[in-house]
Amino acid sequence: MNSDPIVIIGAGLAGYTLAREFRALDRETPVVLVTADAGDFYAKPMLSTALARQQAAADLVSADAAVMAARHTIAVRTHTRVEAIDPAGRAVRTDQGPLRYSRLVLALGAEPIHPPLQGDAATAVLSVNSLDDYARFRARLTEAVRQVALIGPGLIGCEFANDLVQTGRRVNLIGPDPHPLSTLLPPLAGGDLQAALARAGVAWHLGTVVQCVDGYAGGYRLTLADGTVLTADLVLSAVGLRPATGLARAAQLQVNRGIVTDRELRSSDPRIYALGDCAEVAGLVLPYVMPIQHAARALAKTLAGTPTPVAYPAMPVVIKTTLHPVAAAPPPRGAAGSWEEEAVEGGVRARFVAPDGALLGFALTGSAAGERQALTKALPPLLE
Ligand code: FAD
């Protein structure tokens, strides 16, 4: 048996959950977790609800790297960036030297997409996808910052808008979509969230994009494609995330939208696996917590000697717009059927129904969000 360790790259939810699940099954095999960051364990979803709770980055950390290493009897190499994978030599090259592996797990996460912006302050636009990003954002968000421009009305943009208005700031939310969360919600439900956040102080600029960000009077001036000019003390971009595929691509692994794996989380190289935001598992890119937990449990069993395909139940996404809660389970891509939307007192109930009457998806806003569990039971599994 190869005495080289299992190497996991990434200290996010995917990397650490896998380490924990694997250790529950195998106390012996050495595991080395390598990460470019400090290796602090935190719940990433809290990044977009922490302002209203007045939490700094350090408040979100539940255990540091040394605690995680001791807890799971693994080695954690922090501030170590993997620069290349050598599948033939079963080694990775890091900025701290080479490391051999028996099996390699890519838990690399996703990278923020940067919108194409012109203007002399385009590089001052922030995005938040890590604890370090959040610390930078918090440092810039002084009392003097009263107006924030937010680019991207998707899940993360809406959650940050919801969080920022609760700190008394004015938010301009800008994006080309017809309504917020347009990939998750049909029009009536999206419009309901839009109206609720507008009542809380969010000004919407939909159907247009930001073209230019320039420095102006100690802050910024944004020029939109429809000619609107806005000012802001801070600009935050949340236009989306893209699976981190660069390392895999350079190592000639199969990459599509994410790092392609089969249901056992195995990439096109039989000794390399991938999970979490970087992975495309059986054709699905699901950058959410619940799929990571299911994938980590299955992969732990496979690495411990029992090949186990991952199964996904129906997994609705809960959007943490606490001022007007939303839950959404979009229908499978390309599914036949149509949305049936219904306004209820204080919210919207939307159901995606197949021609044979089967429920394939839903979207619930406001008072209807409480029906999530009941409707989830009626949905088919995502991957049986
Ligand atoms: P990450 O947490 O991004 O971890 C990637 C790790 O890889 C990092 O440690 C990084 O340092 C390391 N790394 C990358 N490249 C290298 C390299 N070359 N060398 C060494 N290390 C490297 N999901 C939900 O289900 N519900 C929610 O409410 C929700 N809210 C969210 C709110 C926000 C603001 C964000 C950003 C995401 C949210 N998500 C939510 C998504 C969820 O948080 C992610 O799906 C999940 O945290 C991703 O975990 P991960 O381990 O795959 O990636």
Residues whose N, C-alpha, C, O or C-beta is under 5 A from the ligand:
A	BS01	FAD	I9 G10 A11 G12 L13 A14 G15 V34 T35 A36 D37 K44 P45 L47 S48 T80 R81 V82 A107 L108 G109 A110 V128 N129 I156 L275 G276 D277 C278 P287 Y288 V289 M290 V318
